Amino acid sequence: MFFIYRIIITFFLSIFLRLVPLNYRNRLLVFVHPRNQPRQIPVDCLIEILEHLRNDTSALHSCILVNRIWCLFAVRILWRSPFEHVNSEKYGSLAIRTYISCLSDQEKQKLINNGIEIPNLNQPYLDYPGFLQSFDYYGFISSVHSWLIEIMGEDDIPDDELIKDTAQIIGEMICRRSPGFKELKYLRKESTNMINMTLMDLSNYNGVIDALSKLQRFEFRSSNHADDDFTRNWIKLFTKISTSTRNLQHITICLSKNNRDTFKELDHSISDLIRSQSRLQSISVNSFWSVTNSSLIYDAILFHSRSLNYLRLQGLSDLPLLFQVLNSCENLEILEFTRSWKKDDDFYHGNIIPSTSLKIKHLYYYFIDDSVDFLNTILKISKNNLKTFSSKQFNPSVITTIRNYCPNITHLCVKLRPSDLLLFNEQLLNTLQLEHLTIQTPYGPPLSKDQLYQLALALPQSCKYFGIDFEIGYAHLDHFLRHIRYAKLEILALHSISDNHVKYLESAIAYAIGFKSLNEVKLQKVNHNSDLTDSQYKKWLNEQLLLAFKRFDGKYDYPHDLKISEAKPISFSYHETVFKSKIINFTT
């Protein structure tokens, strides 16, 4: 349904905007009303419409063809982050080709002197480098590499020096003409192109200081283990950022050492980077540092005790020091713990526990079969403040702790063993005023029909959102929905449906007809539809919903306004909300 509305809105706006004046910088777009009365549409409305399509590149490319004003604003959105989430061999290479056309004759001559054949490209009308706000450095280097292969041919593989020199010429042009990066990302994954990233040095680019001066978000994640070359390269980057800006709001550092007690200079460099900023709101780090430098890192985090809102730690160590930090953070509302890559977490916290309750409102915990003592301690000292709890680890001990200490939780996302369902129903569903509940179960025997029946009866009246991430047949889903006694679900999310989608949607529609509360169904991409683009998947979802509606044509006053959308995979993490990228891609 959303797809149809979008087409209608796009069609009428395209008609209205055909008569806009050529001066597209005007704040108002003017068109002629049928009664020849002048009317005005604010540009802000168009911008807001296009912003809703920012993740739908196919739709944005269509918007470019409408008229000049649509083209300008659609291009601005598309070129804000040209190297993010793209296939460097296809779209990244095209982006570099466009940037090549923006180079001056002198800059092109430098490439020619390096033996590169420059295609005959006209200077573009738009200033593409001036639109860039989010710079994915590794994506940029990979795109340069792909463009060089395309130009030189697969038989003549570009060497690292040529990649470095070409990237520097283009990168310096981007830095010079950019109004300032808002985001900088160094997301180094394991790659098949084997580019020697130790030679690629953003910190040496002319103009990089000005480009980094407005930086608000910095993400650094590398799958490479620290060595002499990488350490030298990384420290230069961290130092350049430290000296270029004081306005970072969000920072994530995720790196790996073979031995935590080596390359201690990295620990100091990252501590200096964190301390150099004025008011960090979000910090995400993995426990890369030497134990002897724990106080160094925790003190740097403590420096932002008044501004810090989100803290994520991957790997636990030196918990007494951590508790001191948590006890001092005045505005910390979102806390996340994830197990170490090497599974070497140290849960010992002695008797040093904050005497006052934490102000944490949202707790995310990604451990599986480890000790729950630390988790129970965090729950106990969060007390009445805790509103959201999302955990991969959830057993009777944790259930009891929540019942006794955290009565105000309204959002729960947990991995629940079927054997613990009865206790879960009795101790939590009967006491908490849950608004949002998502249940994932381990691989193995699914919930039985009787267990689903008991769960349906136990769902509290306050529950508006229910997510299912476990194996359930469409007949069992229908049985479950029909026996919900108190809850009036408004959103139903189905995460593990791989076939018979129409049958599942028919059950959802029947529930919407009977209870008159459901207004949205969410389906996660699974198996055969996992490769669809966002726009393709939206179209497919709406097709499935229309097929499911056919069963009810002429029989019921069915809910025509029932929406369908994509359910994102459950991650038990808040990181993607803050940093817009999945950290799971970088874990081992």
N, C-alpha and C positions, 0 to 999 in steps of 0.2 A: 504493500500500500504506500509506503514511504517513497518507493521508487516512482510510482505513478504521480504522486504529489510533486516530486522533484521535477519530473518532466513538464508538468503543467506550469509550475512556477517559472521554470527556465524559458518555456515558450512565450509566456506573456511578458516577462521582463525583456526578452530579446526584442519583442515588438515595440515596447515602450522606449527602449534605449536606442532604437534605430535613428531617432531624431536628436540625439544628444549633440551638443555643440562640439566642434573639433577640439576646443580647449578642455581636454579631459582632466586638467588639474582643478577645474572648478569644483567647489564643494557640493554642488547640486546638479543633478541630471534633469534636464527639462524635456518634456514631451508635450504634444498637443492633445488635449482632451477632445472627445467627440463633439462637444459643444464649443470648441475653439477657445476654451478657457485654459490658460496656462497652468500646468501642474508641475510639481517638483518631487523627485525621488532622491533622498539623500544617498550619497555615495556610500555612506556607512552601512546602509542596508545591503547594497550589493556586496560589499566586503564581507559582511557577516554571512551572507549566503554562500559565498565562495569559500569562506573559512570552514564551513561545515563539510566541504568537499576536500579538505586539505589532505586526507589520506586516500583519496580516490583519484589517482593520477589520470586514469582514463577519462573521467568526467571533466577534469580540469583541462585536459587537452582538447576536449570538445568545446569547452567554454572559450578557448582561444579563438575559435572560428566565428564567434557571434558578431563581434564588432571590435572597434579599437579599444574602447574602455574596458570591455570584458577581457580582451587580450592582455592589457597592461596588468590588471590585478591578478589574473590567473597565472601569468608568467612570474610575477613577484612571488606567489606562493610556491610554484613549482621549483623555483631557483633559490629558495631560501636554504634548502639543504639538498643540493643536487647529488651528493655522494652517499646519502644515507639510505639504507635498505634497497640498494639497487644492485643489479647484476653488472659488475664492473666490465665484463667482456662485451656487454651490449649497450646498456644505457650509459654506463660510466664513460665508455669510449666516445659516445656521442656528446656527452657533456664536455669532455676535453676538447673535442673538435670545435665546439662552440666557443670555448675559452680561447682557443688558438686564433679564431677569427677576431677576437678582441685585442690581440697583442698589437703593439706598435711595429712599424717596419724594422726598427732597430732590434726589438726583441725577437722578431721572426728571423732576422739575419743571424742571431746567435744560434738559433736552432739549425739553420741551414749550415752554419759553420761546423756544427757537430755531426753533419752528414745526414740530417733529417730532411726529407722532401716535404715541403709545406704545401698542402693542397691550395688551389686558387679559391680563396674564400673572400666574400665581400664583408666589409665592416658591418656589423649588425646595427639596427636602429635602436635597440634597447641595450642598456648598460648591464649586462648579465652579472659581471663581478660585483656590481653595486647592490645586488639583491641578496647576496649570500649572508646568512646570519648564523647558520649552524655548519661548522666545518668538521667533517669526519676525515681526519688526516690519513688514516690507513686506507679508507675508501678512496680518497684522492690519489694516493700513491698507486693503488691497485688499478685505478682507472687510467692513470698515465701509462702504466705498464701495458694495459690492454690496447690503448691507442697506438703505442709504439709498435706493438706486434702487428696491428692492423696495417700500419703504414709501411713497415719494413718487410712484412711477410713472415710466415711461421718458420721459414728456413733460416732466417737471420734474427736470432733471439737477442733483444737488447740487453746489454750488460748493466750492472748496478750503477756504474758511474753515469751512463747515459740517462738512466731513469732519474737519478738524483739531479743531474743538471737540468733536464727537461722540467722536472717537477719544481725546481727552484725558480726557473724563469716564469712559469705559469703561476706558481704560488706567490711570488713577489708581486706580480700584477694584481692578483686577487687581494692581497694584503693592502696594497697601495690604494685600490679603488673601492674597497669595502668600507662601509660606514662604521664598521666595528663588529667583530663576532660577538654574538650573545652566547653561543655554545661552542665548545671545542671538545672533540671526541677523538680519543686514540684507542680504538677497539681492535686490537691485534688478535685475530683468531689463528688457529692452525690453518695453513693455506697450502695449496698445491703449487702456487707460482713461485714460492721460495725466494721472495724479494728480501735482500739483506737490509732490514730496517735500521740496523745500526749506522748505516751510511746516510739515512734520510734524516735531516736535522732541520725541523721547522724553526728552531730557535735562531738559526743563522740567516733567516730570510730578512731582507731589507723591508722595513715597514711593519714587521710583526708586532713591535711594541704598541704601535697605534691600533693595530687590528685587535690586540688582546685587551686594550684599555677598558673596554665596555663588557668584558666577559662576565657572565652571570652563572654559567654552568660548565663544569669541567668533569669529563669522564675519562678515566684512564684504566684500561683493562687489557692485560697482555697474557697470552698463553705461553709466552717464552719464559724460561727460567732466567733469573738474573745472572749475568756474567760480567766480565770486565767491560766489554764493549757496550752492552745494553745499559749497565749501570751508569756509565759515563754519559750516554745519550739521554737517559731518563732524567738524570740529575740536572743536565743543562735545560731540559724542557721545564722541569718543576721550578728551577731558579728563574727562568725567563718569565713564567707566569707570576711568580711571587713578586717580581720587581715591576711588572707591567700593570697589574691591577690590584685593587683592594676591595673590589665589589663583588667577588664571587658569593653566590648564595647557596649553591649546591655543588658538592664535590664527592666523587667516588673514586677510590683507589683500590685496584685489585691486581696484585702482582704476586709472583711466586719465586721463592728461593729453594734451592735444593737443601740448604741448611739455614735455618733462621738466624744463626749466629754469624753468618757471613754478610759482607757488603753492608755493614752497619751505617755507612755514610748515606745509604738510601733512607734509612730510618730518620736520620737528622734532616735530610732534604725534605721529606714529606712532612715532618713535624714543622719545619720552617714555613712550608707552603700553607699549612692549615693555620698557623699562627699569624701569617702575614695578612690574612683577610679580616675585614672589619666585623661582619655580622653573618656568619654562615648559618643557614637555616637547616640544611640537610648534609649529613656526613655518612658515607658508606665506605667501610674499609674492611679488608680481610686481615687476619692476624699474621702479617708477614714479618713483623719486627722481632728482633732479638729480645729475649726475656729481660735482659739487662736494660733495655730501652723502653720497657713498658710504661714507666712513669713519664718518659719523654712524650710518647704518643697520647697517653691519657691526659696529661697536662695541656697539650695542644687542643684536645677536644674540649677540655674544661674551660679554656679561654673563651669559648662561645656559649657558656652556660646560660646566658640571658637570651640569646637569639635562637638557639638550637631547637628545632621542632621535630626533626626526624633523625634517628640514629640507627644505623644498621651495622652489625658486627658479624663477620663471617669467621668463625673460629673463636673459642672462648679460652682465655688465659688471664691470670692475675685478677681474679674476680674481686678481691678486696679493693683494689684500685678502681675497678669498674663501678662498684657500689658507691664509692666516693663521688665519682662523676655523676652518676644517676641522681644521687641525693642533692647535688648542687644545681642541676639543670632546672631552671624555674619554669620554662615553657615547653619542655620536652613532652610531646603528646603521643608520638608514634615511635615504638621501640621494636626492633627486629633482630632476632638471633638466628643464625644459620650455621650448620655444622661445618667444620674445617674440611678443605679438600682432602687433607691427609688423615682426617678422622683422629687428630691428636688433641682434641679438646680437653682442657683441664677444668673440671667442674668444681674443684675445691674452692670454697669461699670462707672456710673457717667460721668464726663466730661474729665476723664483722658484717652486720646487717643494718641498713639504715633504720633509725629509730622512728622516723616520720614516714608517712605513706608517700609513694611516688605519685606524680601527677599524670602518669601514663593513662591515655584513653584507649589506645589501640596497640595490641600486642600481637606480633607475628613470630612464630616459632617453628623453624624447619629442622627438627631433629626427629629421628624415627624410633630407635630402640635403645636410646641412651638413658642415663639416670634422670629421673624426674625431680630430684631434690631441688636443683637450681630453678627449674620451671615453677615448681610449687612455691618456692621462696619469692619469685617475682610476682606471682599471682597474689600471694598473701600481702605483700607490701604495696600492691596496686589498689587493693581493696575496692571501695565503692566507686573509685574514679574510672575503672575499666569499663569501656563500652563495646569494644571489638576484641574478639579473640580468634585467631586463625592459627591452627596448629596441625602439623603432621603427626605429632605425638599426643595421644589422647587415650588415657586408660582410666580405670576406676579411681586411682589415687588423684588424678587431675580432676576428674568429675567431682569428687568429694570436696576438693579444695575450692573449686569454683562455687559450689553450693554454699560453702561456709563463709567465703570471703569476698566473692564478686557478684553480688545480687543484681547489679545494674547493667550487666552485659545485655546488649540488644542485637548484636551481630555476631554470629557464630559460624565458623567454617572449619570443620574438623574431619580427620580421618578416623572413622569409627569402626571398630570390630563388631560384626554382627552379634557376637557373644556378649557385648557390653550394651546392647540396645535397650534392654529392659531397665538397667540401672540408669542409663541416660534419660529415658522417658520419665522415670520416677523422680530422679533428683534434680534434673535441669528443666525439662520441658514443662513440668508441673509447677516450677517456681520462677523461672526467668520470663520476663516480658520480651521475648524475642521478636524482632521485626524481620530479621534476615537470617535464614538458616540454610547452609549448604553442607551436605554430607557426602563424603567420599568413603568408600570401603576398600580394604585390601583386596588384591587378587585372590580368588578362592570362591568358596560357596557364596552365592548372592543372598540377599535378604529373602526370607521365605514369604509366601503370601500372607501367612499369619503375622509375621513381624511387620510387614508393610501395613497391615490392618491396624496393629497396635500403634504404629507410628502415626497413621492418619488420625486416630482418635486422640493422640497426645499432642498434636500440633496446637500451640496456644492461639487464642483468638487474635493476639497481637501480630502474628506472623503474616507478613505481606509478600515476602520473597522466599521461594523455596528452590534450592538447587540440588539436582540429583546427579552425582558422579559415581554411579555404580551400575552394574548390569541389572536391567529391568526389562521384561517383555512388555509389549504394548497392552496385552490383556491385564497384566499385573498393574501397570500404570493406571489403566482405566479403573480397576478395582480400588486402587489406592485413592484416586481422586474422588470417586463416588462415596467413600467412607470418611472423608474429612469432616469432622464434626464441628469444630469451633473456628478454625482459621478461615479467613476470606482472602485467599491468595490473589495478588494483583500481578505478580510476575512468576513464571515458572521457567526454570533454566534446566535444560537437558544436555548433559555433557558427554554421554557415552552411547549415543544412538548411532548405529552404523547402517541400518537398513530399515525398511518399512516406515519411513518418516511420515508418510501420509496417515498411517494408522495411529501413530503417536499424536499427531496434530488433531486427528478426529477426537481422540480422548480429551485433549485440551479444550477443543471447541465445545464439546459436550459439557465439560465442567464450567466453561464460561457461560453457557446458556443456563445451566442449572443454578449456579451461585451468583451470577451477574456481578462478579468482582474482577475476574481475570481480564487484563487488558494488554498483556504482552507475553509472548513465548520466545525463549532464546534457545538456539541450537548451536552446539559447538561443531566446528569442522572436524570430521572424522573420516579416515581412510580415503574413499574415492573422491571426496570433495575437498581434501586438504590442500590441493594445489591451486584451487580457484582463487582469483583475485578478489578483493573486497567487493567490487561492483558485481562481478560474476556471481559471487556467493549470495549477495543481497537479492539478485534477480532469481537465483535458484530457490532461495527460501520463499520468496513471494509466490513462485510457481507452485511449490509444495502446499502452501497455505490455501491457494485457490482450489487446488485439487481436493484438499480436505473439506473445503466448504461445500463442494458439490453434493456431498452426502446429506446436507441439511437444507438444500434448496427447496423452498415451498413447504417445508415441514415445521420449521421453527422460526421464530424471530431471532435469528442468530446474530452475534455481535460483529457487524461489518467493520467496526473500528478496531478489531483485535489486531495488534501489531506482531510482527515477527522480526527478530534480529539475531545477530551472532552472539553466542556465549563464548567469552574468552576462556582459555584453559585455566584451571585452578593452579595457582603458583604458590600459595601460602606466603606471599611476599607483597610488600608495598613498593618495592624498588622500581618496578616498571611505571607506576603512577608518577613517581618523582622524576625519573631519568629517561622515560620513554623508550627504554631498550631492555631486552631480556638478558639478565645476568647469567641465566642458566647455560647460555651458549659458551661461557668461558670457564665453566667448572670442569673438573676431570674426575 
